[in-house]
Each structure stands twice: as C-alpha cells, then as structure tokens.
Amino acid sequence: MNFGYHKLYIGGELVNSSNKLKKEVICPATGESVAEIAEATIDDTERAIKAARKGFNYWSKLSLAERTEWMMKLRQAVLDNEDLLRQAMVHEMGKTYEGAWEDIEAVVNGLEWYPNAMKNLRDEQIPDYEGTHTHKMVHQPAGVAVAYLAWNFPLLNVGFKLGPALAAGCSLIIKPSSLSPLSAYMLGKIMHDINFPAGVVNILSGSINNVANVLTKSKQTNVLTMIGSTQTGLRVIADSTTSIKKLSMELGGNAPFIVFEDADFDQALNLAIGLKFGNSGQICVAANRIFIHESIYEQFLTAYIQRAKSLKLGFGKDEKPDMGPVVTRSDRDRMFELVDDAVSKGATLEAGGKVPEGKEKGNWIEPTVLSGVTKDMRVVQEEIFGPVAPIIKFSTDDEVLELANDTEYGLASYIFTNNHNRIERFIAELEFGEVQVNGVKYSIYLPHGGIKNSGIGYDCSHLALDDYLVKKRISIAK
C-alpha cells in the first residue's frame, strides 16, 4: 500500500518544501517505502512561526463556543477518515490495526473533552483582608505552542497536545517524528480540506537544524511541549533559553511491575503480557522491569513464557496480529544487544531473542523473555522500548522497593497485592508520577506525568490546560 506524496501544512495551506526537500516513509514490516513527505527548510519553519503568530492572534480572540465548533468539525473529519489514518499508522510505524484505534480515540476524545474542561475552569477569587479591593486570578492563552512528538503513537501524541492547546486558545506548531510523520501530515490535509482557520495549527517535519533548533530558539514561540526521550528533553531545555518559555515534557520511563504472592495471578499475568508486548513494547509506560515474588516466581515465569511464545506476529489490517515489528533496524539490533548483555552476565534467554522465521525483511524480533536478571544488566538500567521482558525474582518488600526506585526515571509503576498495609507503603514510597494498584487505567481525564528524569507537566486531564494558559491577577479598588 502506498500513500503517495504529502505536503507541509503551514498557514492553512498545503505547501511543498521551499527547497524541494523530500523524505521517504519506510514501513518497518517490509523495509519498503510507503509514502513521501515534504521536509521543511529553515525558511519553511520561520514561515510556520509567523503563521502561528497570526493564527494565535485570531484564535485567542474567538469565544470558547466558536473554538469548540471548529474542534467538533475537526473531530468529525478525523472520524470520517478513521480507516485511512489507521492504515497509515500501521504502515509508518508497524503497529497493529486494532492498536491504531487508540491513536484515533486520543484525537477525537481530546477535541471533545477539553472544551468542557476549559468551560469548567473558574477564576480564582482572592479575599482582600482590608476590604479596599476585589481580586481575582484569570486565565489567558499562553501564545504559540510547539509540540515535539515521538514516533510510537503518531496520532495519540498529537491528540494529547491538540485538544488542550486549541481549547485554551493557543495556536500550535506540530513537529511529528521523522520516523512516523505520515498520519500527522494526513491530519494537516484533513484540516486544509475543512478550511480550519489558517495558522492555528501548522504541521511540518524535518531535520533538527532546519526545524527543531529554529522552533526551540525562536523568541516568538511561547510553549514547548514534547513527548520523547530524556536526552532530547534535556537538549530542548538547554536550547530554549533564548527567551522564557513554558515547558512540558513526557520523557523516558523504566516502569517496575511488581507482583506479590497474594496478587490475583491471572490478572497480573495478563497485564504483564499486555504492558510488555503491546505496541511491540514501544510504550513509555511499558512494564520495563517485571519483579515477581520468589514464592510464585517459577509458576509465573512458566506461564509468562508460554503466553509470550503464543503471541501472533503479523502486519496489516487483515492479519489481526498481537504484535508487529519495531520501528527501525537499529532499534531491533539494540534489542539483540540488550539480550546479549544480559546473557553474558548470567541471565537465561527463555524465549525469543531472534528474527522470526520468514520475516527477514523489516525490523522483526520475536517476543523475548529473560530470567535470572540482575540489576547490573542493561535491561534493568535502561528503558528497553521493545519486546524484551526481564523477569526478576525478589524476596522482601524492602528489597523490591529499593530495586524499583533504583532508576533515574519516574513515570509509571504497577503493584499487585491485596495487603492494604503494603499498598499504603508502596503508594507513599514508590518514586514515580503514577502508581497503579491491581489494575491499569489510562484515559483523557486522568493525569499522565512523571517525576525525576521522566519529565515535567502533564498530558491528559484538566492539568494539561496549565501548559497552555498563563495567569493574570486583576485587582480593582472599591
């Protein structure tokens, strides 16, 4: 399947690169080109900033009701193009067709939910103790926002930024990853076709020098928000200091998945499989380190290996696979390096660890399980971001709590136990922005954010609006 050529979306128009730069979009499942996109130059990026500034001047002055009307129109247009967008995501980054619905859902839910969240935002009344004035804090849109997005959820990541930015009254420049830009470019085409107000949203991809550096260092951009690696986040923060900008970043993760002896075994097993191999393990909240109590370790390991080996690998709408490829050949090879490092230090390769038979083209690796894993191995210290599951035995609460917190990251964590005292302790002492107990839930209305080197600010929930709003104190003498 080939999706043809797609242009930049700047100032409400679909335009070619000013220097005729183009880039092929490569399918991870086959290694073949499935589309071609225009790549932005420095001139194109500067044009996008100017367009976004004009877009902000227009959009910020609209009433919330008027903005909502446009957001609902865009929501319907996305639903009308759902199948095509899902097919694009399948081909640009290898996710399953069923899994691509999550991306669509994030866009349509964000466009619907955030106008209501904005409507419910109230001015803060401040008492005047001398009785001479009235005071309140009001919210105003922050300006031009820039969104740097990761490749693993091409449209979900867009949806997490688009909804709150537009509801708050900001204009937005979206820079999708160069690995999976196709569906975002197609969204630009959809916005062009419905005549979405010019400059309010701009979509362009390109090299760091031509796009990211220009956007980050510009004094005309007011908000920098991103979903990506900690290393990229640190670079963006350093480069942003040409002016004072609002920053919001969802960065790397190294989630502990802790199963105690009194847990619901089947539920923990099912979620440990889903949170490791869903999206081929390419999820920031994936179960990165799976800690199992020694009394159930062998039982859990045996069941986990069996489930991992039974997962169906495949690609495309008709195959209905459980798991697809990883995004690039270098990412696949890094999985092999992690496995080799673990085995060289004493771990046992229980399943996978090789290219599936008949899938030499593309970036395939079998669901992989390692046992006998210790904290000195790279699979424990690094964010894996792929379908490699390290299973780690522990004996005591103190031991696993120390191991779980022994990481620079602090995004998601999961514990499974029915001991209420233990639950309260781990809720208090796990050093992660999210602690999920005996289950897993993510939704547009639930805050999603990390601590330590996993980021600042929040995606989802009313808290995401804070990234796109500034507060102003109004004091009036009586």
C-alpha positions in Angstrom: 0.0 0.0 0.0 1.4 3.4 -1.0 0.0 6.7 0.4 1.7 9.0 -2.1 3.2 12.4 -1.5 2.2 14.7 1.3 2.9 18.4 1.7 3.7 20.6 4.7 0.6 22.3 6.3 1.6 25.9 7.0 -0.8 28.9 7.4 -3.8 26.9 6.3 -2.2 25.8 3.0 -0.6 22.6 1.8 2.9 23.6 0.5 6.0 22.0 -0.8 9.4 22.4 0.8 10.9 25.7 -0.3 14.0 23.8 -1.2 12.1 20.8 -2.6 13.3 18.6 0.2 11.6 15.2 0.4 11.8 12.1 2.6 10.5 8.6 2.1 8.5 7.0 4.9 9.7 3.4 5.3 7.4 0.6 6.5 9.0 -1.3 9.5 7.4 -4.5 8.5 8.7 -4.7 5.0 11.5 -2.2 4.7 9.7 -0.6 1.7 8.8 3.0 1.0 5.1 3.6 1.6 4.9 7.4 1.2 6.9 10.5 0.6 6.6 13.8 2.6 7.9 17.3 2.1 10.6 18.2 4.6 10.8 21.7 6.0 13.7 24.1 5.5 14.7 26.9 7.9 12.6 29.3 5.7 9.6 27.0 6.0 9.9 26.8 9.7 10.2 30.5 10.1 7.2 30.9 7.9 5.3 28.5 10.2 6.2 30.6 13.2 4.8 33.7 11.5 1.7 31.8 10.5 1.2 30.5 14.0 1.6 34.0 15.5 -1.2 35.3 13.1 -3.2 32.2 13.9 -2.9 32.9 17.6 -4.0 36.5 17.2 -7.2 35.2 15.5 -7.9 32.1 17.5 -7.3 33.5 21.0 -9.9 36.2 20.4 -12.6 33.7 19.5 -15.1 32.7 22.1 -14.8 29.2 23.6 -18.1 28.4 21.9 -16.6 29.4 18.5 -13.4 27.4 19.1 -15.5 24.4 20.2 -17.5 24.5 17.0 -14.3 24.2 14.9 -12.9 21.5 17.2 -16.1 19.4 16.7 -15.9 19.9 13.0 -12.3 18.6 13.0 -13.3 15.7 15.3 -15.9 14.5 12.8 -13.5 14.8 9.9 -11.0 12.6 11.8 -13.7 10.0 12.3 -14.7 10.2 8.7 -11.1 9.4 7.8 -10.5 6.8 10.5 -9.7 3.8 8.4 -7.2 5.7 6.2 -5.5 7.2 9.2 -5.3 3.8 11.0 -3.8 2.2 7.8 -1.3 5.0 7.6 -0.1 4.3 11.2 0.1 0.6 10.6 2.4 1.2 7.6 4.5 4.1 9.0 5.5 2.5 12.4 4.2 -1.1 12.3 1.5 -1.0 14.9 -1.5 -3.3 14.7 -4.7 -2.0 13.1 -6.6 -2.7 16.3 -3.9 -0.8 18.3 -4.2 2.2 16.0 -7.7 2.9 17.2 -6.1 4.1 20.5 -4.5 6.9 18.5 -7.7 7.9 16.8 -9.5 7.8 20.1 -7.0 10.2 21.7 -7.6 12.8 19.0 -11.4 12.6 19.0 -11.7 12.4 22.8 -9.2 15.3 23.2 -11.1 17.5 20.8 -14.4 16.8 22.6 -13.3 16.7 26.2 -11.1 19.8 26.5 -13.7 22.4 25.6 -15.8 21.2 28.5 -12.7 21.2 30.8 -12.0 24.7 29.7 -15.6 25.7 30.3 -15.3 24.3 33.9 -12.2 26.3 34.6 -13.1 29.0 37.1 -11.4 32.3 38.0 -9.8 32.2 41.4 -11.3 34.8 43.8 -8.7 36.2 46.3 -10.0 37.8 49.5 -8.9 41.4 50.4 -8.3 41.5 54.1 -8.6 45.3 54.4 -11.8 45.4 52.3 -10.4 48.0 49.9 -10.2 45.9 46.7 -11.5 42.9 44.9 -9.0 40.5 43.5 -9.1 37.5 41.1 -6.8 35.4 39.0 -7.9 34.9 35.4 -6.6 32.5 32.7 -5.4 33.6 29.3 -3.9 31.6 26.4 -0.1 31.5 26.6 0.7 32.1 22.9 2.3 29.9 20.2 2.9 26.4 21.3 5.3 23.9 19.7 4.8 20.2 20.1 7.6 17.8 19.5 6.2 14.3 19.2 7.5 10.7 19.4 7.0 8.1 16.8 5.5 5.4 18.9 1.9 6.8 18.9 1.8 9.1 15.9 -1.7 10.5 16.4 -2.3 9.7 20.1 0.7 12.1 20.8 -0.9 14.7 18.5 -4.3 14.3 20.4 -2.6 14.8 23.8 -1.5 18.3 22.6 -4.1 19.3 20.1 -7.1 19.2 22.4 -5.8 21.3 25.3 -3.9 23.8 23.1 -6.9 24.6 21.0 -9.3 24.7 23.9 -7.0 27.1 25.8 -6.8 29.4 22.8 -3.3 28.7 21.7 -2.0 28.2 18.1 0.1 25.1 17.6 3.1 24.0 15.5 3.3 20.2 15.4 6.6 18.5 14.6 6.0 14.8 14.2 8.9 12.4 14.3 10.6 11.9 11.0 10.1 8.1 11.6 6.3 8.3 11.6 5.2 11.7 10.1 2.6 10.3 7.6 -0.6 10.3 9.7 0.2 13.8 11.1 0.7 15.1 7.6 -2.6 13.5 6.6 -4.2 15.3 9.5 -2.9 18.5 8.0 -4.6 17.6 4.7 -7.9 17.0 6.6 -7.6 20.4 8.3 -7.0 22.0 5.0 -10.0 20.3 3.4 -12.4 21.5 6.2 -10.9 25.1 5.9 -9.7 25.1 9.5 -8.7 28.7 10.4 -5.3 29.5 8.9 -2.2 29.3 11.0 -3.9 27.9 14.1 -2.3 24.5 13.5 0.8 24.0 11.4 2.4 20.6 10.7 5.9 20.1 9.5 8.8 17.7 9.8 12.5 18.0 9.0 16.0 17.9 10.3 17.0 19.2 13.8 18.8 22.1 12.3 16.0 23.1 9.9 13.1 22.7 12.3 13.6 21.9 15.9 16.5 24.3 16.6 14.6 27.1 14.9 11.4 26.5 16.8 13.1 26.0 20.2 15.3 29.0 19.9 12.7 31.4 18.5 11.6 34.3 20.7 8.2 34.1 19.0 7.3 30.6 20.5 5.9 30.6 24.0 5.3 27.0 24.9 7.4 24.0 24.2 5.8 20.7 24.9 7.1 17.3 23.9 6.8 13.5 24.2 10.1 11.8 23.7 13.4 10.7 25.2 15.0 12.3 28.3 18.1 13.1 26.2 16.0 15.0 23.7 14.2 16.8 26.5 17.4 18.0 28.1 18.6 19.3 24.7 15.3 21.2 24.2 15.5 22.7 27.7 19.1 23.9 27.0 18.3 25.4 23.6 15.1 27.1 24.8 16.9 29.7 26.9 16.8 32.5 24.3 13.6 33.5 26.0 11.4 32.4 28.9 9.1 29.7 27.7 6.6 27.3 29.4 7.9 23.8 29.3 6.0 20.5 29.5 7.7 17.2 28.8 6.7 13.5 29.0 10.0 11.7 28.7 11.6 8.3 29.3 10.3 5.6 31.7 11.6 2.5 33.4 8.4 1.1 35.0 8.5 -1.5 37.7 5.8 -4.1 37.5 5.7 -5.8 41.0 3.7 -8.9 41.6 3.4 -10.2 45.3 2.5 -13.6 46.4 -1.1 -12.6 47.3 -1.9 -11.0 44.0 -4.6 -12.0 41.5 -2.2 -14.2 39.5 -4.2 -14.3 36.2 -4.8 -10.6 36.2 -1.2 -9.8 36.9 -0.1 -12.2 34.2 -2.4 -10.8 31.6 -1.4 -7.2 32.2 2.3 -8.1 32.3 1.9 -9.5 28.8 -0.1 -6.6 27.5 2.0 -3.9 29.0 5.2 -5.5 27.7 4.3 -6.6 24.2 1.6 -4.2 23.3 2.8 -1.8 20.5 5.8 -4.1 20.4 7.0 -2.8 23.8 7.4 0.7 22.4 5.5 2.5 25.1 6.8 4.9 27.7 4.7 3.2 30.4 5.5 -0.4 29.4 6.4 -2.9 32.1 10.1 -2.5 31.8 11.2 -4.5 34.9 8.9 -7.3 36.0 9.5 -8.2 39.7 8.0 -11.4 40.9 7.9 -12.7 44.5 10.1 -15.8 45.0 7.1 -17.9 46.1 5.4 -17.6 42.8 8.4 -16.9 40.5 8.6 -20.3 38.8 4.9 -20.5 38.3 4.7 -17.0 36.8 7.8 -17.5 34.7 6.5 -20.7 33.1 3.1 -19.1 32.4 4.7 -16.0 31.0 7.0 -17.8 28.7 4.1 -19.8 27.3 2.0 -16.7 26.7 4.9 -14.9 25.0 5.5 -17.8 22.7 1.8 -17.9 21.7 1.7 -14.3 20.6 0.9 -13.9 16.9 3.3 -11.7 14.9 2.0 -10.0 11.8 1.3 -6.9 9.9 -1.7 -5.2 8.3 -5.4 -4.9 8.8 -6.3 -8.4 7.7 -3.7 -10.4 9.6 -5.0 -9.3 13.1 -1.7 -9.9 14.8 -0.9 -9.5 18.5 2.4 -7.7 17.8 4.2 -6.1 14.9 7.8 -5.1 14.2 9.9 -2.5 16.0 10.3 0.8 14.3 13.8 0.7 12.8 16.5 -1.9 12.2 18.8 -0.1 14.7 16.1 -0.4 17.3 15.8 -4.1 16.6 19.6 -4.5 16.8 19.6 -2.7 20.1 17.2 -5.4 21.5 19.7 -8.0 20.5 22.4 -6.1 22.3 20.4 -5.9 25.4 19.8 -9.6 25.3 23.5 -10.4 24.7 24.5 -8.2 27.6 22.1 -9.9 30.0 23.1 -13.4 28.9 26.7 -12.5 29.2 26.1 -11.5 32.8 24.2 -14.6 33.8 20.6 -14.2 32.6 18.8 -17.1 30.8 17.2 -16.5 27.4 13.8 -18.3 27.9 12.1 -17.3 24.7 12.6 -15.2 21.5 15.8 -13.3 21.0 15.9 -13.8 17.3 14.4 -12.8 14.0 11.1 -14.7 13.3 11.4 -17.3 10.5 10.2 -15.9 7.2 10.4 -12.3 8.4 13.9 -11.3 7.4 12.7 -8.2 5.7 11.7 -5.3 8.0 12.6 -5.0 11.7 11.2 -8.1 13.3 12.1 -9.7 16.6 10.3 -12.4 18.5 8.7 -11.7 21.9 11.7 -12.2 24.2 11.8 -13.3 27.8 14.8 -13.3 30.1 15.1 -14.9 33.6 17.8 -14.7 36.2 18.0 -10.9 35.6 20.1 -8.8 38.0 20.3 -5.0 38.5 23.7 -4.7 36.8 22.3 -5.6 33.4 21.3 -3.0 30.8 17.8 -4.4 30.5 17.3 -3.2 34.1 19.2 0.1 33.9 17.9 1.3 30.6 14.5 2.0 29.1 14.1 -1.1 26.8 11.4 0.3 24.5 10.9 -3.0 22.7 9.6 -6.6 23.2 12.1 -7.8 25.7 10.8 -8.8 29.1 13.2 -9.2 32.0 11.7 -11.3 34.9 13.3 -10.6 38.2 12.9 -12.6 41.5 12.6 -10.8 44.8 12.2 -11.9 48.4 11.1 -9.0 50.6 9.2 -5.8 50.4 12.3 -3.7 51.3 14.3 -5.4 48.6 11.8 -4.8 45.7 11.1 -1.3 46.8 14.8 -0.4 46.7 15.2 -2.1 43.3 12.1 -0.4 41.9 13.3 3.0 42.8 16.9 2.4 41.6 16.4 4.3 38.3 16.8 7.9 37.0 13.2 7.6 35.7 10.0 8.2 37.5 7.0 7.8 35.1 4.7 4.8 35.7 4.8 2.0 38.3 2.5 -1.0 38.9 1.9 -3.1 42.0 -0.3 -6.2 42.5 -1.1 -7.2 46.1 -4.1 -7.5 48.4 -2.2 -6.4 51.5 -3.6 -3.0 52.4 -0.7 -2.0 54.6 1.7 -2.9 51.8 -0.3 -0.9 49.3 -0.2 2.2 51.5 3.5 1.9 52.0 4.3 1.4 48.3 2.0 4.3 47.3 4.0 6.5 49.6 7.5 5.3 48.8 7.5 4.5 45.1 9.3 7.4 43.3 7.0 7.6 40.3 4.5 10.0 39.0 1.9 7.2 38.6 1.3 4.3 40.9 -1.3 1.9 39.7 -2.6 -0.8 42.1 -4.1 -4.1 41.0 -5.0 -2.9 37.5 -4.2 -0.4 34.8 -6.2 2.5 33.5 -5.3 5.4 31.2 -7.9 8.0 30.0 -8.1 11.5 28.6 -9.4 12.7 32.0 -6.7 11.1 34.1 -3.4 13.0 34.7 -0.4 11.5 33.0 3.1 12.7 34.0 6.4 11.8 35.6 8.9 12.9 38.1 12.8 12.8 38.2 14.1 12.4 34.6 10.7 11.4 33.3 9.5 14.9 32.7 7.6 17.9 33.9 3.9 18.8 33.5 1.1 16.6 32.5 -0.7 15.2 29.5 -4.4 14.4 29.7 -6.8 15.7 32.4 -7.5 19.4 33.3 -3.9 19.7 34.4 -2.8 19.7 30.7 -4.5 23.0 30.3 -2.0 24.6 32.6 0.7 24.2 29.9 -1.2 26.4 27.5 -2.5 29.1 29.9 -1.0 32.0 31.8 -2.5 33.6 34.9 -3.1 37.3 35.4 -4.1 39.0 38.6 -6.9 41.5 38.4 -7.2 43.9 41.4 -9.9 46.6 41.4 -10.2 49.3 44.0 -13.7 49.7 45.5 
